[in-house]
Amino acid sequence: MQKLTPVALVLVIVGGLNWGLVALAKFDLVAWIFGEDFGQTNVASRIVYGLVGIAAVVLAGSLIGARRGHHAARTTANTA
């Protein structure tokens, strides 16, 4: 799972930058890269969007797991 985290982070950054461009400039970078107009999708762009979504789930899971591990470490330290 730790090997996926850097890849997931890059994908979430790409997704965040894309959404920022959509909000600020009405420009969909992913659609543009795959030859589509704003708001249009094709198989390739849907794959990218899907990977970004999966990456967000992976990072959310990592964050939750890290918080649980941190909480468990604090609990153990307090009882010792």
Summary of the structure (lengths in Angstrom):
residues: 80
radius of gyration: 17.6
end to end distance: 30.2
largest distance: 60.5
contacts: 198
relative contact order: 0.15
helix: 80%
strand: 0%
